[in-house]
Amino acid sequence: MTVVSVSMPDSLLERLDQFSEEHGYTGRSEVIREASRNLLGEFQDKKLEDRELMGIVTVMFNYETTNVEEKMMRLRHEHEGIVASNFHSHVGNHYCMELFVLEGSLDSISAFVGKIRATKDTLNIDYSVMPVDDFGPLAEVS
């Protein structure tokens, strides 16, 4: 097996070690391998290929110490073809949340989420993807 060197902040390394210990992993490498497989497999669901999709992406960040808000605005404009809606909200005293509603192909939504994930200083990123044609029955439920 090839050995890879990865740089990360001490606080993340401490969380990684704690997670490994609490969940019975043999060590950091096992956690990193599993996380990598999960990340790489997220958008490889064959049921999503060649379909029109809807995606919801939420991003949390500290507005006082970062320029993430400006980066989110730039990404929104770069991907205006798939961003159906964007909502910005203040959370607590120092944080902001961006919510993006996306409509597009698996490749376009994957590219957008990848750029969000690559944005430095985000605190939390969450998303979901579903086929638009599967959304109908959910809309009928009151």
C-alpha positions as CSV (number, residue, x, y, z in Angstrom):
1,M,0.0,0.0,0.0
2,T,1.3,3.5,-0.9
3,V,2.0,5.9,2.0
4,V,0.6,9.4,1.5
5,S,1.4,12.5,3.6
6,V,-1.4,14.8,4.4
7,S,-1.3,18.3,6.1
8,M,-4.1,19.3,8.5
9,P,-4.6,21.6,11.4
10,D,-3.8,20.1,14.9
11,S,-7.4,20.5,16.0
12,L,-8.6,18.4,13.0
13,L,-5.9,15.8,13.7
14,E,-7.1,15.6,17.4
15,R,-10.7,15.1,16.3
16,L,-9.6,12.4,13.8
17,D,-7.7,10.5,16.5
18,Q,-10.6,10.8,19.0
19,F,-13.0,9.6,16.3
20,S,-10.8,6.7,15.4
21,E,-10.5,5.6,19.1
22,E,-14.2,6.1,19.9
23,H,-15.4,4.1,16.8
24,G,-12.9,1.2,17.0
25,Y,-10.8,2.0,14.0
26,T,-7.2,0.7,13.9
27,G,-5.9,4.2,13.4
28,R,-5.9,7.4,11.3
29,S,-5.2,5.7,8.0
30,E,-8.3,3.5,8.3
31,V,-10.5,6.5,9.0
32,I,-9.0,8.5,6.1
33,R,-9.4,5.5,3.7
34,E,-13.1,5.1,4.6
35,A,-13.7,8.8,4.4
36,S,-12.0,9.0,1.0
37,R,-14.1,6.0,-0.4
38,N,-17.3,7.7,0.9
39,L,-16.4,11.0,-0.6
40,L,-15.5,9.6,-4.0
41,G,-18.6,7.4,-4.1
42,E,-21.1,10.1,-3.2
43,F,-22.0,11.1,-6.7
44,Q,-21.5,7.7,-8.4
45,D,-25.1,6.5,-7.9
46,K,-26.2,5.2,-11.2
47,K,-29.8,6.1,-10.5
48,L,-28.9,9.8,-10.6
49,E,-27.0,9.7,-14.0
50,D,-28.7,11.3,-17.0
51,R,-31.5,12.8,-14.9
52,E,-32.5,16.3,-14.0
53,L,-31.7,16.7,-10.3
54,M,-32.5,19.1,-7.4
55,G,-29.8,19.8,-4.9
56,I,-29.9,21.6,-1.5
57,V,-26.6,22.8,-0.2
58,T,-26.1,24.6,3.2
59,V,-22.9,26.3,4.2
60,M,-22.0,27.7,7.7
61,F,-19.2,30.1,8.3
62,N,-17.9,32.8,10.6
63,Y,-18.4,36.1,8.8
64,E,-16.1,38.1,11.2
65,T,-13.0,36.2,10.4
66,T,-13.4,35.1,6.8
67,N,-14.3,36.2,3.3
68,V,-16.4,33.1,2.7
69,E,-19.5,35.2,2.0
70,E,-17.8,36.9,-0.9
71,K,-16.6,33.5,-2.2
72,M,-20.2,32.2,-2.0
73,M,-21.5,35.1,-4.0
74,R,-18.8,34.5,-6.7
75,L,-19.8,30.8,-6.9
76,R,-23.5,31.7,-7.1
77,H,-22.7,33.9,-10.2
78,E,-20.3,31.4,-11.8
79,H,-23.0,28.7,-11.6
80,E,-26.1,30.9,-12.2
81,G,-27.3,28.2,-14.7
82,I,-28.0,25.8,-11.9
83,V,-28.6,28.0,-8.9
84,A,-32.4,28.2,-8.7
85,S,-32.4,30.0,-5.4
86,N,-30.0,31.3,-2.8
87,F,-30.8,32.3,0.8
88,H,-28.4,34.1,3.3
89,S,-29.2,34.2,7.0
90,H,-27.4,35.3,10.1
91,V,-27.1,32.7,12.8
92,G,-26.0,33.7,16.3
93,N,-23.6,36.6,16.8
94,H,-20.8,35.6,14.4
95,Y,-22.1,33.1,11.9
96,C,-23.8,33.1,8.6
97,M,-25.6,30.3,6.7
98,E,-25.9,30.2,2.9
99,L,-28.5,27.9,1.4
100,F,-28.4,27.0,-2.3
101,V,-31.2,25.3,-4.2
102,L,-29.8,23.8,-7.4
103,E,-31.3,22.3,-10.5
104,G,-29.2,20.5,-13.0
105,S,-27.3,17.4,-14.0
106,L,-25.2,15.2,-11.7
107,D,-22.0,16.6,-13.1
108,S,-23.0,20.3,-12.7
109,I,-24.2,19.8,-9.1
110,S,-21.1,17.7,-8.2
111,A,-18.9,20.5,-9.6
112,F,-20.7,23.1,-7.5
113,V,-20.5,21.0,-4.3
114,G,-16.8,20.3,-5.0
115,K,-16.1,24.1,-5.2
116,I,-18.1,24.7,-2.0
117,R,-16.1,22.0,-0.2
118,A,-12.8,23.5,-1.5
119,T,-13.7,26.9,0.0
120,K,-11.3,27.6,2.8
121,D,-12.8,28.6,6.3
122,T,-16.2,27.0,5.9
123,L,-17.3,25.5,9.2
124,N,-20.0,23.0,7.9
125,I,-21.2,21.9,4.5
126,D,-24.3,19.7,4.1
127,Y,-26.2,18.8,1.0
128,S,-28.7,16.4,-0.5
129,V,-29.5,15.5,-4.1
130,M,-32.7,13.9,-5.5
131,P,-34.2,13.4,-9.0
132,V,-36.8,16.1,-9.8
133,D,-39.3,13.6,-11.1
134,D,-39.2,11.8,-7.7
135,F,-40.1,15.0,-5.9
136,G,-43.8,14.9,-7.1
137,P,-45.2,12.5,-4.4
138,L,-43.4,14.5,-1.7
139,A,-45.1,17.7,-2.8
140,E,-48.6,16.1,-2.4
141,V,-48.1,15.3,1.3
142,S,-49.5,18.1,3.5
